[in-house]
Amino acid sequence: MGKRIDIHHHIFPGNLRKSERNQDLGWRTPEENLPWTPQKSLESMDALDVDIAILSYPAGVPFSSPGSENKQETRTLNLFAKNLCQEYPDRFGFFASLPDLRDVQGDPDFDCALDELAFVMDNLHADGISLSSSYGAGEEAGTVPKDSAPDKVSHNPRCPSLFLDHTVYLADDKFDPIWEELDKRNCVVFLHGTQTPSSNTYPHPFLGVPITEAPHETFKAASHLVVTGKKRRYPNVRIILAHMGGTVPFLAPRVAVLSRHMGSPLTPEEILEDFKTFYFDVALSAYKTNFDAIKSFIGENAHKQLLYGTDFPAVGTDMARWFTDQMIQYYRDDREGLERVIRGNALDLFPRFKSRVSKA
């Protein structure tokens, strides 16, 4: 059995101040993982039999508000990730980040998200793009008030106009130019639920936002892409949903029937069909009931759409190992299925790693 490819592996540069932010969200990053270094990732990878990790920044990074600073920070972070891949070419790949997608003002000193997309794919040769389920935060998440002030709107002719003070989900029509470019480039997109989707507080200190709410945000973004027809409009974009897509296997039928009633142009059958075209990583989700649910929803070949992930360093190696062991136990009598999940599907999506991954 070959070693593993971890497609859900984060980078925590010191300037992200991840520890402080996590406290606000109800999560405590293991102390042994902070401050994060590449060596800590490599040690965890070796302990978990991971040959290659595809790095990404946490959802919502950079944390700065839309504007020139956000764009500059995004470029700096992408260059940092690329440098790591150059320093450890046999161990790391990376999903590049884009500036806050609502920020489309076309700052003269730093171009908009479309230009960063072109830069990271053409110059940095990123393995794909990491997108958050939504951009912005607030109790009016997903709404754009009719009386918003003109100064909240972009007037850049090169990019669509967006309001900058409200949450916008990925399938919003204003993001179509980004999806068109992703589709043209046959990009892989890693879609991760946001950590700050609304003003709702988490119910208990044991149930912080990353534990309970972020997976549901992934489901909401996936649903948004499906019911608006965007998932089928851009078929060349391979989308990986973090954490097994949250509640996708359980709530997709509900979405299929009820969203049609509310005006979706797609039939329930088309909606369910499109939900089944996503890829799903198993980070912090590898458990028998979840594997059974995905298999029941997608079909006997569901293992061809699953990818191994750990969510390190947000969690410790011991937590990642617990879920890894659950995965191994589930596929104990299905060597082919396990091989697809731990590396085969990743090698199909990222063929450049075929010459680098261990055969042992």
N, C-alpha and C positions, 0 to 999 in steps of 0.2 A: 504494500500500500504506500503510495507516494505521500510526501509531506503536504502541508496545508497552505492555502493562500487565504490570507485574512483581508477581506475587502472592507471591513468596518473597523478602522484603527485610526485613532485621532492623534493630532499634534497639539501640544499645549506649550507654545513658547511662553517664556516668563512674562512678557508684556501683556498677555491676555488676562492676567490676574484671575485665572480660572477659579482658584479656591474661593476668593471673595464672592464671585458671582454665584458659585454653586450654593453658598450659604443662603443667599436670597431665594434660591429656587427649591430649597429643601433637599439638597444632596451634598454629601461629603465625599469628595474625591479622596481615595486612600492616600494617607500621608506619605507612604513609601513611593508613590508615583509623582510626588511634587518635591522640588521643581522637576518638571519633565525633562528628560534628555533622550537623545537617540539611543544611547546605551541601555536605558531602562526598557525601551521598546524591544531592543534586540534580545535582552535577557528574557523578557516575557515571551517573545516569539520562540526562542530556543526551548523554553520550558513547555510550550504548547505545541511543539513540532510544526511551527510555522516557518516556511521558507521565505515567503514574500508577504509583505503587508502593503496595501494600497492606502496611503495616508490621506486624511481629510481633516479640516478644521471643524470644530463643533458648530452645530446649527446656529445661525445668526451672527457668525464671526465675519468681519470685525464688528465689535459691539458699538462702535461710534455711530452717531446719527448720520443720515444721508448728507453728502457734501464732499468737498475736495478731500478732507481728511479720510473719509471712509474709502474713497477710491485709492488714495495713496497707500493706506494701510493694506488694502487688498492686494495691491501690486507687491508690496514688501513681503506679505505672507506667501504669495505664490512663488516669489523668487526664493524664499527660505525653503519651501517645500522642494522646489526643483534642485536646490543645492544639496539637500539631503539625499535626493535620488542620485545625484552625481557622485556624492561621497560614498554611498552604499548602493551601487547599481544592481547588485545581485539580491538586494533585500527589500528595497522600497520602490513603489510607484506612487502616484498621487492623483487625487481628484482636485482640480483647481477650484478656487472660489471666485465668485463674481461680486462686484460692488452691489450694495443694496439695490435691488431691481427697481425700486420706486424712484431712485435717484437718476433721473434721465435729463438733467439740465445741461449736459454737454459742457462741463467746465472747460475753459480754454486751455487749462494746464494739464488736464487729465480727462481722457475721453470716457464715454459711457460704457455700460456693461457689455454692449455688443463689441466694442473695441477690445475690452479686456478678454472676452471670449476668443476673439481672433488671435490676440497676443499669446494666450496660454496654449492654444492648440497649435499655432504655427511656429512660435518661437520656443516655447518651453516644452512642447510635445507632451502635454498632460495626458493622462490615461482616460480622463473624463472630466465631468463637471459636477461639483457638489452643489445642490440647491436646497434651501430651506423650504418647508411646506408653505410658509407665508412670510411676508416682509412687513414689519411694523407691529405695534402692539397697542392694545387699548380696549376698553369695554365695548367700543363700537366696531369690533373687529369685523373686517370684511365689508364695511359700508363706506360709501363716499357721500358725505352730506351735500345737498344741492346748493347750499349757501356758503360753501367753502370760499375763503378769500382768494382772490386772483394770485396773490403772491405765494400761495401754496401749490401752484400748478407750474409744471415745466412748459416752456415755450420753445424748446429746442426742436427744430424741424427734422433733425436726424433720428430722433427717438420719440416714441409716443408720450403724450402728456399723462402724468400721474399725480395724484394728490400724495403729499409726503407725510401726512399726519395720521393715517389710518392703515390698518392691516389690509393687505391685498394677497389673495391666494394665487397659486401658480398658474391656474388656467384662466386668469383674467385676460380679456381680449387685448388689453394694453401690452401684455407680454408676448403677443404673437410673434413679433420680429425676433425675439430671442429663441422661441421654439422653432421658427422657420430656419434659423441659422444652425441650431442644434441638429435639426432633421437633415439639412443639406450636408452636414459634416458627419452624419452617422454616429453621433456622439453617444457615449454611455453617460447616463445621469444617475448620480447617487442622491436619492431624495430622503432627507432626514427631517423628522418632525421638529418644529420650533420649540424652544424652551419657554417662550413668553408669549403665548398666543392671545391672552386676554387678561383682564384684571381679576379674574377669579383666583382665589387663593386655594392652595391645596388643603385637603381636609384634615390632615394629621401630619406631625413631623416624620412619621414613618412612611408617608405617602407623598413625597415631593413631586414636583412637576415632571422631572425626568422619568419617574417611575410610572405615573398614571396618565399624565396628560400628553406628553410628547408622542407616544405611540398613536393616540387618537388623532393627533394633528396630522400624522402621516396618512392615516386612513382618510381624513377629510380632504387632504390635498389630492390623493389618488382618486377619490370620488369626484372631486371637482374636475379633474382632467377627463374622467370618463363621461360624466353626464353632459358635459358641454361639447363632447365630440372631439376634444383636442387629442385624446390618446390615439384615436384612429386617424386623425388628420395628419399626425406627424409619426408615421409608423417606423421611420428609420431611427428614432431615438429609443435606445434600450434603457428603460428606467428600472433601477433597483430600489425597492422600498425597504427602508431600514426596519429592523425588529419584526420581521415577517409581516410587514404591512399593518401592524397593529391589529385592528379588528376586521380587516378586509374579509377574511373567509366567513365571518359570522354575520356581518352587516351588509355585504354586497347584495344579497337578494332583496333585502329591505329597500336599499337604495334603488335597485332596478325597477321595482314596482311603483314605489311611492314617488320617485323623481319623475317618472313618466307621467303620473297623474298630475304633477305640478308643472308639466310643460316641456320636459326634456324631449328633444327631437328624436331620440333613440328609443327603440323598443326595449322592453325588459331583457329580451334575449340578446340584443346587441350590447346592452350595458354589461350583462354578465360575461359575454364573450370578451369584451375589452378588459374587464377586471382580470381575466385569466391570462392576459398577455404581459403582465408585470413579472419582473424578477423579484425575489425576496431574499434578504439576508437573514441569517438565523441568530444574529447577535442577541444575547440575553433572552432568547425566545425558544431555544432548542429544547423541546419537551414533547413527550409522546402525544399528548392531546393536541398540541399545535401542529405537529407533523401530520397527525391523522386528519385534522381539519383542512389543512392545505391540500392533502391528497384527495380528500372527499370533494373539495371545491374544484380543483383544477383537473384531477384525474390521475390515472396510474403513472403518468410521466411527470408528475409534479416535481420529482427530484431533479429534473433537468432545468428547473427554474429557481433552485435554491443555491445560495452561496454562503460559505462559512464566514463568520465574523465574530469578533470578540468584544468590541467597544472599549478596549484598552486605550489609554490609561484612565478613562472615566471610572472603570472598575478595576479591581485587583486581579492578578493572575489566578488567584484561587477561585474567584467568582466565575471568571471566564472558563476555567477548567471544569467547574461543576456543570455548566451548560454543554461544554464539549463532550464530557462523559455521557450526558443524556443523549446527545446525538449519536455517539458511537454505539450506545446500547440499543437505540432505536433501529439502527441499520446493521445490527450484529449479524443478521442472516442475509443481508443484501449488500455484498461487497461493491457491486457496480453502482448502486445508489449512493453509497457513502463516498466512493471515488468521485462521482459527479459533484456532490455537495462540497467536498473539502478542496477540490482543485479543478476538476474537469470543466465545470461550467465557467469558472473564472478564466481558464485558459482559452475557452471559446470566445469570451468577450474581450480578453486582452492577450491575443496570440503572441505578442512580443516576449512574453515570459516563458514560452515553451522551451526555449534554449537555456533558460536559467534555473528552472525549478528542479529540485532534486528528484531523482527517480527512486530513491531509497524508501 
